[in-house]
């Protein structure tokens, strides 16, 4: 029955796509996020559904979509440069060619789709539809994870969602980062959505999904999720009118929820403040140190999967009470090798060297600055009613992006497709507004800067 459900849903998307080819793109987003071929028992196992939907998406755009107002953003060029650079390092400098080509086989698709998607985002409806499909596709995983957590299930590395495979978006820390990341976008839908106009039903669903997103770090016991929750709560603070009540409410909610948290979750979160005693944290620090030392001799990086070459040695310390006020300190030597980076920043640094890391940081940094410019520029009483949604969406996308960048510090998700889709939406959102400003005969930049109260962040990317 599960296979028939997937086939029926994907078949319906394809039929709708024959009339509205943009739906093929939405179908690809669903497939790339949920991976129904991994959930299927037999009907989709041997069919390259992702490739088929991607071909349909690109073909539909080429054949049926308008292209007279297509704009190529500098960030798309930077992503293309990163794609080419990754190909060169894979071909010329990869220390593990077989493993490197295996990762390249899916990483290049993430980057290529990130370049392609903004070309199709010509209207507000399309931008909103992509965000909606991203949220709903992730909801297919998060809702199940939330229910399982509420029923008492939890466990780091063993918290199986729809598949018993701790990889991709289903990996614990990756899922929690994505789940917390979409919260500001869900909040935007409760006020500004048009596909499903905001009413009590939309609000109930969005807030229930947000609750499931907050439960996901508890079920997966991923410390990354707790850090992302705290960080997002601080980001949301800058747009709250009654900041005192917000802080008090957040603190009260945290205190009330403590007795209901599983003891295993509380114990694991406690290692955040005592990382010297945690072998996982010690391993990460040792791998990051090894990576930094490696690129001193290999500034171009070592290609995909270079972490397999590392050999690390470090110590863990643990203090225990022995009675009578005395404390016993145990110091243990740990030797390990071939440990993953556990950080997108060090993943880029080790695999693609300083050039790859620089391009990656530039792409994300420009996105944050552009959303800040849009957030400020489209805010105020002078903004017409049909553009009131712009500043809140820019804020939501920026908060989601910053949450991703924080989570990426603790998990290797530099090439994960879901997060590159967020970057693509930002680019499409930016270029859509640039087309609107041009069509409206927007004032020259010098006049904007001279206008009272105008934003000092110059428009560029």
C-alpha positions in Angstrom: 0.0 0.0 0.0 2.9 2.4 0.7 4.3 1.9 -2.7 0.9 2.5 -4.4 0.5 5.7 -2.4 3.9 7.0 -3.5 3.3 6.0 -7.1 -0.2 7.6 -7.0 1.2 10.8 -5.5 4.1 11.1 -7.9 1.9 10.2 -10.9 -0.6 12.9 -9.9 2.2 15.5 -9.8 3.4 14.4 -13.2 -0.1 14.7 -14.7 -0.5 18.2 -13.2 2.9 19.1 -14.5 1.8 18.5 -18.0 -0.5 21.5 -17.6 1.7 23.5 -15.3 5.4 22.4 -15.8 6.5 24.3 -12.7 4.9 21.5 -10.7 7.7 19.2 -11.9 10.1 21.4 -9.9 7.9 21.0 -6.8 7.9 17.3 -7.4 11.7 17.2 -7.6 11.9 19.1 -4.3 9.6 16.5 -2.7 11.7 13.6 -4.1 15.0 15.1 -3.1 13.8 15.7 0.5 11.7 12.7 1.3 13.5 10.2 -1.0 10.4 8.0 -1.6 12.6 5.5 -3.5 14.3 4.7 -0.2 10.9 4.2 1.4 9.5 2.0 -1.4 9.5 -1.8 -1.0 9.7 -2.6 -4.7 7.9 -0.3 -7.2 10.3 2.7 -7.0 13.5 0.9 -5.9 14.9 0.4 -9.4 13.6 3.6 -11.0 15.8 6.8 -11.0 12.8 8.9 -9.9 15.0 11.9 -8.9 16.7 12.0 -12.3 13.4 11.6 -14.2 11.7 14.4 -12.3 14.8 16.6 -12.7 14.7 16.1 -16.5 11.0 16.9 -16.6 11.6 20.0 -14.5 14.4 21.3 -16.7 12.6 20.3 -19.9 9.3 21.9 -18.8 11.2 25.2 -18.1 13.0 25.1 -21.4 9.8 24.3 -23.4 7.1 26.2 -21.7 8.4 28.9 -19.4 9.1 32.6 -20.2 12.7 33.6 -20.3 12.5 37.2 -21.4 13.0 38.4 -17.8 15.5 35.8 -16.6 18.3 37.3 -14.5 21.5 35.6 -13.6 22.6 36.6 -10.1 26.2 36.8 -9.0 25.6 34.1 -6.4 24.5 31.7 -9.2 27.9 32.4 -10.8 29.7 31.7 -7.5 27.8 28.4 -7.1 28.8 27.5 -10.7 32.4 28.3 -9.9 32.2 26.2 -6.7 30.7 23.3 -8.8 33.5 23.5 -11.3 36.1 23.8 -8.6 34.7 20.7 -6.9 34.9 18.8 -10.2 38.5 19.8 -10.6 39.6 18.7 -7.1 37.7 15.5 -7.5 39.5 14.7 -10.8 43.0 16.0 -10.0 43.7 16.1 -6.2 41.3 13.6 -4.6 43.2 11.3 -2.2 40.5 8.7 -2.3 39.2 8.7 -6.0 36.6 6.0 -5.7 35.0 7.4 -2.5 35.4 10.9 -3.9 33.5 10.2 -7.1 30.7 8.5 -5.0 30.1 11.7 -3.1 30.4 13.8 -6.2 27.7 11.7 -7.7 25.1 13.4 -5.5 26.8 16.6 -4.4 26.9 18.1 -8.0 23.2 17.6 -8.3 22.6 19.8 -5.2 24.8 22.6 -6.6 23.3 22.3 -10.1 19.7 22.5 -8.9 20.7 25.5 -6.7 21.8 27.3 -9.9 18.7 26.3 -11.9 15.9 26.9 -9.4 16.2 30.7 -9.2 15.7 30.9 -12.9 12.2 29.6 -12.5 11.1 31.8 -9.5 9.5 34.6 -11.5 6.4 35.2 -9.3 5.5 35.4 -5.6 3.3 32.4 -6.1 6.2 30.3 -7.3 8.5 31.5 -4.4 5.8 30.6 -1.9 5.0 27.3 -3.5 8.7 26.2 -3.3 8.8 27.2 0.4 5.5 25.4 1.0 6.7 22.2 -0.6 10.0 22.4 1.3 8.1 22.7 4.6 5.5 20.0 3.7 8.1 17.5 2.5 10.1 18.0 5.7 6.9 17.7 7.6 6.4 14.2 6.3 9.5 13.2 8.3 9.2 15.6 11.3 5.6 14.8 12.1 6.4 11.1 12.5 9.5 12.0 14.5 7.4 14.2 16.8 4.8 11.6 17.3 7.4 8.9 18.1 9.1 11.3 20.6 5.7 12.1 22.3 5.1 8.4 22.7 8.5 8.0 24.5 10.9 7.1 21.7 14.4 8.6 21.6 18.0 7.8 21.0 20.9 9.4 19.2 21.9 7.5 16.1 19.1 4.9 16.6 16.0 7.1 16.3 14.8 5.7 13.0 12.2 7.9 11.3 10.6 6.5 8.1 13.8 4.6 7.1 16.2 2.8 9.2 19.1 4.7 7.7 20.9 7.4 9.6 22.1 9.4 6.5 21.1 12.3 4.4 18.2 14.4 5.7 17.4 11.4 7.9 20.6 11.8 9.9 19.8 13.0 13.4 21.7 16.3 13.5 20.9 17.1 9.9 17.1 16.6 10.5 17.1 18.7 13.7 18.9 21.5 12.0 16.4 21.5 9.1 13.5 21.2 11.5 14.5 24.2 13.6 15.5 26.1 10.4 12.0 26.0 8.9 10.2 27.4 12.0 10.5 31.1 11.0 9.1 30.2 7.5 6.2 28.4 9.1 5.5 31.5 11.2 5.5 33.6 8.0 2.8 31.3 6.5 0.5 31.9 9.5 0.3 35.6 8.4 1.3 36.1 4.8 0.6 32.9 2.9 -1.6 33.0 -0.2 -1.7 29.3 -1.4 -3.5 28.5 1.9 -4.8 31.8 3.1 -4.1 32.4 6.8 -7.0 31.3 9.1 -7.3 29.2 12.2 -6.8 25.9 10.3 -3.5 27.1 8.8 -2.4 28.5 12.2 -3.2 25.2 14.0 -1.3 23.1 11.5 1.7 25.4 11.4 1.9 25.7 15.2 1.4 21.9 15.6 4.2 21.4 13.1 6.4 23.8 14.9 5.8 21.8 18.1 6.8 18.6 16.2 10.0 20.5 15.0 10.8 21.3 18.7 10.2 17.7 19.7 12.6 16.4 17.1 15.9 17.3 18.9 14.5 15.6 22.0 13.8 12.4 20.1 17.1 12.4 18.2 19.0 13.6 21.3 21.0 15.8 18.9 22.8 18.6 20.8 22.9 20.6 17.6 19.1 20.9 17.8 19.2 22.4 21.3 21.8 25.0 20.3 19.8 25.9 17.2 16.6 26.4 19.3 18.3 28.7 21.7 19.9 30.7 18.8 16.6 31.0 16.9 14.9 32.2 20.0 17.4 35.0 20.3 17.0 35.9 16.6 13.3 36.1 17.0 13.7 38.5 19.9 14.7 41.4 17.6 11.2 41.6 16.0 9.2 41.0 19.2 7.4 44.1 20.5 7.2 43.0 24.1 10.7 41.7 24.6 10.3 41.3 28.4 7.2 39.1 28.1 8.9 37.1 25.3 12.0 36.3 27.5 9.8 35.5 30.5 7.6 33.2 28.5 10.5 31.4 26.9 12.1 30.9 30.3 8.9 29.7 31.8 8.3 27.3 28.9 11.8 25.9 29.4 11.3 25.4 33.1 7.9 23.7 32.7 9.3 21.3 30.0 12.3 20.1 32.1 10.4 17.5 34.2 9.0 16.0 31.0 12.3 15.5 29.2 13.8 12.0 29.1 16.7 11.5 31.4 18.9 10.3 28.5 18.2 13.6 26.7 19.1 15.6 29.8 22.3 13.7 30.3 23.4 14.1 26.7 22.6 17.8 26.7 24.7 18.1 29.9 27.8 17.2 27.9 27.6 20.6 26.1 29.0 22.3 29.1 31.4 19.5 30.0 32.8 18.7 26.5 36.2 17.6 27.9 34.5 14.5 29.3 32.6 13.7 26.1 34.4 11.5 23.6 32.3 12.7 20.7 33.2 16.3 21.4 36.8 15.4 21.8 36.8 13.6 18.5 35.4 16.6 16.7 38.0 19.0 18.1 40.8 16.6 17.2 39.5 16.2 13.7 39.1 19.9 13.2 42.7 20.4 14.4 43.9 17.7 12.0 42.0 19.3 9.1 43.6 22.7 9.8 47.0 21.2 9.9 46.3 19.2 6.7 45.4 22.2 4.6 48.7 23.9 5.6 50.4 21.4 3.3 47.4 20.9 0.9 45.9 24.4 0.4 43.7 23.1 -2.4 42.2 20.5 -0.2 42.2 16.7 -0.5 39.0 16.2 -2.4 35.8 14.6 -1.2 36.0 12.1 1.7 39.6 13.2 2.6 38.6 12.7 6.3 39.3 9.0 5.8 43.0 9.9 5.9 42.9 11.4 9.4 44.5 9.7 12.4 43.9 11.5 15.7 45.0 11.2 19.3 43.5 13.1 22.2 42.7 12.9 25.9 39.4 13.1 27.7 39.1 14.1 31.3 36.2 13.3 33.7 35.8 14.5 37.3 33.8 12.3 39.7 33.0 12.9 43.4 34.6 10.3 45.7 33.0 11.5 48.9 34.2 13.8 51.7 34.4 16.7 49.3 37.2 15.0 47.3 37.1 14.8 43.5 38.8 12.2 41.4 40.0 13.2 37.9 40.3 10.5 35.3 42.3 11.2 32.1 42.0 8.7 29.2 43.9 8.5 25.9 41.8 8.0 22.8 43.2 6.9 19.5 41.0 7.0 16.4 41.1 7.3 12.6 38.9 8.0 9.6 36.5 10.2 11.6 34.1 12.5 9.7 34.5 16.2 9.9 31.2 16.9 11.9 31.3 20.5 10.6 30.4 21.9 7.2 33.1 24.5 7.6 35.8 22.0 8.1 34.2 19.7 5.5 34.7 22.5 2.9 38.2 23.4 4.2 39.5 19.8 4.2 37.9 18.7 0.9 38.1 21.9 -1.2 40.8 23.9 0.6 40.9 27.6 1.1 39.4 28.4 -2.3 36.4 26.1 -1.8 35.8 27.4 1.7 36.1 31.0 0.6 33.5 30.5 -2.2 31.1 28.7 0.2 31.4 31.4 2.8 31.0 34.1 0.2 27.8 32.6 -1.2 26.2 32.3 2.3 27.5 35.6 3.5 26.0 37.5 0.5 22.7 35.8 1.1 22.6 37.0 4.8 23.5 40.6 3.8 21.0 40.6 0.9 18.1 39.4 3.1 19.1 42.1 5.6 18.9 44.8 2.9 15.5 43.6 1.7 14.3 43.3 5.3 15.1 47.0 5.9 14.2 48.4 2.6 10.7 46.9 2.4 9.8 47.9 5.9 7.8 51.0 6.9 4.5 52.8 6.4 5.5 53.9 2.9 5.5 50.3 1.6 2.3 49.5 -0.4 0.0 46.7 0.8 1.0 44.3 -1.9 4.6 44.4 -0.7 4.0 44.2 3.0 4.9 40.5 2.9 8.5 41.1 1.6 10.2 42.3 4.7 8.7 39.5 6.9 9.8 36.9 4.4 13.3 38.3 4.1 13.5 38.1 7.9 12.2 34.6 8.0 14.7 33.5 5.3 17.6 35.2 7.0 16.8 33.6 10.4 16.5 30.2 8.7 19.8 30.7 6.9 21.6 31.8 10.1 20.2 28.8 12.0 21.5 26.6 9.2 24.9 28.2 9.4 25.0 27.6 13.2 23.9 24.0 12.8 26.5 23.5 10.1 29.2 24.2 12.6 28.5 20.8 14.2 27.4 18.6 11.3 28.8 18.0 7.8 26.0 19.4 5.6 27.9 21.6 3.2 26.3 19.9 0.2 22.9 18.8 1.5 20.2 19.6 -1.1 17.6 20.9 1.4 19.8 23.7 2.6 20.9 24.6 -0.9 17.2 25.0 -1.8 17.0 27.7 0.8 19.9 29.5 -0.8 18.1 29.2 -4.2 14.9 30.6 -2.8 16.8 33.6 -1.5 18.4 34.2 -4.9 15.0 33.8 -6.7 13.3 36.1 -4.1 16.0 38.7 -4.6 16.0 38.7 -8.4 12.1 38.7 -8.4 12.1 41.9 -6.4 14.9 43.4 -8.6 12.7 42.8 -11.7 9.8 44.5 -9.9 11.9 47.5 -9.0 13.1 47.8 -12.6 9.6 47.5 -14.0 8.4 50.2 -11.6 11.1 52.5 -12.7 12.9 52.4 -9.4 14.9 55.5 -8.4 18.6 55.5 -9.0 20.7 54.3 -6.1 22.1 57.8 -5.4 18.6 59.2 -4.8 17.8 56.4 -2.4 20.9 57.0 -0.3 20.1 60.7 -0.2 16.5 60.1 0.9 15.8 60.6 4.6 15.8 57.3 6.5 17.0 55.3 3.5 18.9 52.1 4.1 22.7 52.5 3.8 23.2 48.9 2.6 23.7 49.3 -1.2 21.8 47.0 -3.4 24.1 44.7 -5.3 23.7 40.9 -5.3 
